[in-house]
Amino acid sequence: MLRIALKSLKARQASLLGAFLALSLGVAMTAVMLLGLASAVGAPGGEDLVSLVAGLGTAGGVSAFVSAFVVASTYSYAVAQRRRELGLLRLAGATRAQVRRTVLTEALLLGAAASATGCALGRLGAPALVRRLSDLGMAPPGFALVPAAWPLPTAFATGLLVALAGVAVAARRAGRVGPLDALRAADLDTGVLTAGRLLTGLGLLLTAAVLAGTAIATDPADLLRRKTYTIQPMWLISAAGLLSPLLAPPLIRLLGRALPGRFTGYAGRLVPANAAAALRRTGAVAAPVLVSVALTGSLAGALDTVGAARAAEARARTAADLVVVPAPGGGDGPLLAALRAVPGVTALSPTAPTPLGLVEPDGVTVRSEARMAADPAGLAALARLPLLAGSTAGLDDRSLVLPAEWDRAVGEPVPVVRADGSRTTLRVAAVLRDGLDDNGLYVTAGNAPGARVDRVEVRLSATARADDVRSAAQPYGATVLTREQWLAPTTPARIVWLRLALVLGLALVYTGIALANTLLMATADRRRELALLRLAGATRAQVVRLVTAESVLVTAVGAVLGCAVAAVQLGSLHAALAVLRVPAPLVLPWRPVAAVTAGALLLAALCAAPAAAWALRSRPVAAAAR
């Protein structure tokens, strides 16, 4: 069977080019991620390094998922195209197991070649990519890769695993091909939505619903973390891909009434009929579009939604007009005295970060970051903290304020370990509702040894002037910010979107490659069908327009499914924000989704039209006789 697998790969190398390129790029991204992680282990820690590792890890995970999805989709359609060939093998005496092994051997050979290519690309491109990320501000200055033995073999093994996992279902379907399929002449797809496929798709859909529902009920903030909102759409994308034979026909009918008729005239009814009759071809073409639009909408929408929610939450939690940031190493006592002496200053709330350990009932100490309130009265006046119980006015040297995630009641004693290692027991003065950012622990200066004030929130009367505050702070080297300046995100929007581009860039590139490859492969396989249309009286131009309209229609179906997945994912984020009672503005990522959809539609038209013209190059009678 090895010889048959090699000959089959050689004969179908053009049709498997998309899967090869997608897997190669996925392994290349995985290799870059692992090389970056290996280098980061020995590097000094920092926020830039953490962001780089997180970005590379997310990009590698997304690449592996999209690679598996594309390989599975391509091979699924390739097996459907080969049912007569596989039927001939069965007719010649091959067993079901031998047919399955043949398809798996092809995948293993393809995966080995693609993985080797990807490892070479990753090794060559990783240093240049890391330097580019450093130039863009996404990596620490001077960060460079260091030699390591394990990343490339691990990336190679990952590529093989992705290839075999993506082809496993197609191999099983190939084993079910019977000898009489060699004699089959009809191209109508039947039995596409098998019981196993339906149950698996519904199971993945139920799993996504259970995970989202459980998180909303127990830990809604978890849904708003990057790792979660990156992984969560993958369940929905997989479910939509498996259920596409069920979901596509009504969408084809709906979109077919408007789109194809304008481009094909009399054949307006033939376009949706063709798409609905060939559901495997429809699914293979729609799959790359589905994953591209769904990932773009989910990740871009989550990024904008979480960012807007954080800004709204921060804005709602302070009544300050100005924020004074003391100079590093400067004394805060004289600065606070000068600020209090400014006419029109009605309240000050100086705070500082301090490490604090809370001792759990089982004796385990959990380290956390707290804030020291140098003036509890000022904190109560200026901080609009989301209180569940108690009051920040009761904060003193014998108490603390903590969020609800610690599961402690007002008045309950809590053993703590202060920054200098000393231990004490504090009672709970107030409990805060969990949120997105720093509605964390608060203690007074007596429980924060060594803490230095890093910000002073200031409230002014109606007649006070901000320039007077700036004049008072200038001798101490402090910076005075308006409320809007202080609430502005510390990470530039450019860096945020560059991180998103790192995650989505290669995924969109090789899903585009897969879409083009599938369209070319599918159109080339329709020579006899197109020839029969020519013999029925259609002109060459009419057939080309029909194939182009059908490709655009199926691409639009994939885009609609992708938008549905993104809408469900963003709906779960808004549900989590509603539970957290965080102001959640409705953010729709219509620009990136529209750009990806338009690109997919344009690519579909540009690939389908020349492929159809090429398929019609021979005489219709000769093509129909094949």
ABEGO torsion letter per residue (X at the ends): XAAAAAAAAAAAAAAAAAAAAAAAAAAAAAAAAAAAAAAAAABBBBAAAAAAAAAAAAAAAAAAAAAAAAAAAAAAAAAAAAAAAAAAAAAAGBBAAAAAAAAAAAAAAAAAAAAAAAAAAAAAAAAAAAAAAAAAGABBBGBBBBBBAAAAAAAAAAAAAAAAAAAAAAAAAAAABBAAAAABABABBBGABBAAAAAAAAAAAAAAAAAAAAAAAABAAAAABAAAAAAAAAAAAAAAAAAAAAAAAAAAAAAAAAAAAAAAEAAAAAAAAAAAABAAAAAAAAAAAAAAAAAAAAAAAAAAAAAAAAAAAAAAABABABBBBBBBGBBAAAAAAAAAABBGBABBBBBBBBBBBBBBAAGBBBBBBBBBBABAAAAAAABBBBBABEBAAABBAABBBBBAAAGBBBGBBBBBBBAAGBBBBBBBABBBBBBABBBBBBBBAAABBGBBBABBBBBBBAABBAAAAAAAAAAAGBBBBBAAAAABBABBAAAAAAAAAAAAAAAAAAAAAAAAAAAAAAAAAAAAAAAAAAAAGBBAAAAAAAAAAAAAAAAAAAAAAAAAAAAAAAAAAAAAAAAAGBBBBBBBBAAAAAAAAAAAAAAAAAAAAAAAAAAAABBAAAAAAX
